Amino acid sequence: MSARLEPVLAARVGEVLDGAAVVGERRAEGEPYTRVETDLVVEVLAGSGRHGTLTVIRMR
């Protein structure tokens, strides 16, 4: 599941990830991604509807 983040949240996450240590590269369902080491925790609210939407409610 993926969705575009709101600009303010995306900027905050970007600040945290900017200094994160890269620990490897992987693929998930054919899509490449970079693994990083960080203490970032993002809390989400999972919708129960047909589309399975996630709403980010807090970052700590």
ZAGUKE-454684 format. One line per 10 residues: for each residue x, y, z of C-alpha. Coordinates in pm, whole numbers. Layout:
! residues N
X:Y:Z ~ ...
***
This chain:
! residues 60
0:0:0 ~ 128:346:-78 ~ -10:696:-95 ~ 124:1045:-144 ~ 203:1225:182 ~ 83:1576:256 ~ 362:1827:172 ~ 428:1931:534 ~ 458:1571:652 ~ 670:1476:350
911:1760:435 ~ 940:1646:798 ~ 1001:1284:698 ~ 1259:1404:445 ~ 1448:1592:718 ~ 1466:1276:930 ~ 1567:1051:640 ~ 1830:1296:513 ~ 2073:1199:790 ~ 1979:831:809
2241:561:755 ~ 2183:349:443 ~ 2188:-21:534 ~ 2109:-179:199 ~ 1892:-194:-108 ~ 1599:-430:-163 ~ 1305:-493:-393 ~ 941:-525:-291 ~ 701:-653:-555 ~ 955:-556:-820
1002:-200:-692 ~ 1347:-101:-564 ~ 1385:74:-231 ~ 1671:179:-5 ~ 1676:54:354 ~ 1782:308:616 ~ 1845:296:991 ~ 1637:551:1183 ~ 1428:583:1500 ~ 1139:736:1303
795:606:1401 ~ 492:700:1192 ~ 148:620:1332 ~ -127:551:1082 ~ -501:503:1094 ~ -610:214:872 ~ -944:258:698 ~ -1180:-35:686 ~ -1319:45:343 ~ -1276:-146:21
-966:49:-82 ~ -770:-5:240 ~ -657:354:282 ~ -404:464:543 ~ -401:808:702 ~ -83:926:873 ~ -184:1076:1207 ~ 145:1135:1386 ~ 520:1119:1339 ~ 755:1077:1634
***
